[in-house]
Amino acid sequence: MFIPIAKPIIGDLEKKYVLEVMESGIIAQGPVTRKLEEKFEEACEVKHAIAVSSGTTALIAALLAHDIGPGDEVITTPFSFMATATSIIFTGATPVFIDIEEDTYNIDASLIEAAITEKTKAILPVHLYGHPCDMDAIMDIAEKNNLVVIEDSAQALSARYKNRPAGSFGTGCFSLYATKNITSGEGGMITTNSDSVADKCRLIRNHGMKERNKHEMIGYNFRTSDMCAAIGVAQMEKRNDFQEKRTNNAKYLSENLKGVEIPITRSECVHAWHQYTIRISGDQNDAIEKLKSDEVGAAVFYPKPMYDHPCIQEKLSAEYSLSVAEKACREVLQIPVHPLLNESDLERIVSAVCKLN
Ligand SMILES: *Cc1c(COP(=O)(O)O)cnc(C)c1O
């Protein structure tokens, strides 16, 4: 049986909660969405969580809530999913890319200060693959330079840095897409301790309205629905169980893989294991084909730095060639770590990966 790289786990609880919503008559954003927000407030240890339609709209709303727009620069990583940069571009601001750390694949905080100009408004770190960024360094630089921090936590629900959840340092943005650690089908979440940022995100989400027909600003429709939120609530109730399985799977892989570079976890961090990332010396596509012939799913997140996509390139104010990120693009490979793996799956993954050399 083929072992997929990711698979949503939908059970009876998800079906029950969705049916309850369908029978309640309130299927758009309503009380179940609020319930999902409360679960994120608790999980991320923050005052406010605001549910939106996706991780991408979470990022856009968070940037807009911090008044980021045309003329502003946002410092971020080139090694992430496209939405990290496109959300910045959608506000009219310009992404400024700096290189990453070789071992965590996250933004290299020691390079941030040199990239700050008078236009810089925010730092947008991505907790890539579920490993937290160096948040002490990032928060210090932000405070010293009066910059906003928006954490792309799309892959980092349950990750912790110095015993604080990812997404609780600056303004957190999560994705509930089908392949993320938990899902609501489609969905996103913004987390913040700021009353005013939360208020603005809620306005942006719903046409600038708190009261019907009273538009305080120009907003969007970034709402989710209670049907999606119902799936998310069930998943949040299983979150710790899912996480324990991911952690145990990662531990097994790290203890048994030979001949490839395995991922690290810094001592001050709890890894969310969204992806289990190895570095290989051979060609990525050959490796994917070989693993596929052993019925093991694998993928490359991400084969190109974001600045190499022509549609992004044309929006940038500089040319980039960041060597650590470009090397990672050529060498990383993701193998399954999701909670559905059983012992025999794990053994098969290890033996297929060990055969790559
Ligand atoms: C998934 C993801 C997003 C976008 O989330 P969607 O819910 O798909 O819009 C943004 N950033 C990162 C790092 C992601 O992995």
The ligand as a Gaussian input file, in Angstrom:
#p B3LYP/6-31G(d) Opt

LIG

0 1
 C       -0.189000      26.545000       3.977000
 C        0.657000      27.731000       4.162000
 C        0.172000      29.024000       3.972000
 C       -1.171000      29.319000       3.369000
 O       -2.247000      28.724000       4.011000
 P       -3.597000      28.426000       3.167000
 O       -4.551000      27.999000       4.216000
 O       -3.268000      27.352000       2.189000
 O       -3.993000      29.694000       2.514000
 C        1.008000      30.092000       4.253000
 N        2.257000      29.903000       4.688000
 C        2.781000      28.677000       4.874000
 C        4.173000      28.545000       5.392000
 C        2.002000      27.539000       4.608000
 O        2.530000      26.334000       4.773000

